[in-house]
């Protein structure tokens, strides 16, 4: 099984982006969970930032940053028009970090 997820990078608070020991910067921890039912776009999963144990105990609100669906289970290929409609433009200047 493979999941295809979409994450809104601008929804990730700057303070939740971590630097690794080797100096790389853009790390964040995510949770992927099942939705009770598919949404109107066919998404079956949600993507949220992972809260620490302390944040969970303090009942800090979960930050949802995306969604997704399982891929590889369908036998038909999407049309070129459908694929083009799903494409998104990456604009680096708009990122919060």
Buried (B, 14 or more C-beta within 10 A) or exposed (E): EEEEBBBEBEBBEEEBBEEEEEEEEEEBEEBBEEEEEEEEEEBBBBBBBBBEEEEEEEEEEBEBBBBBBBEEEEEEEEEEEEEEEEEEEEEEEEEEE
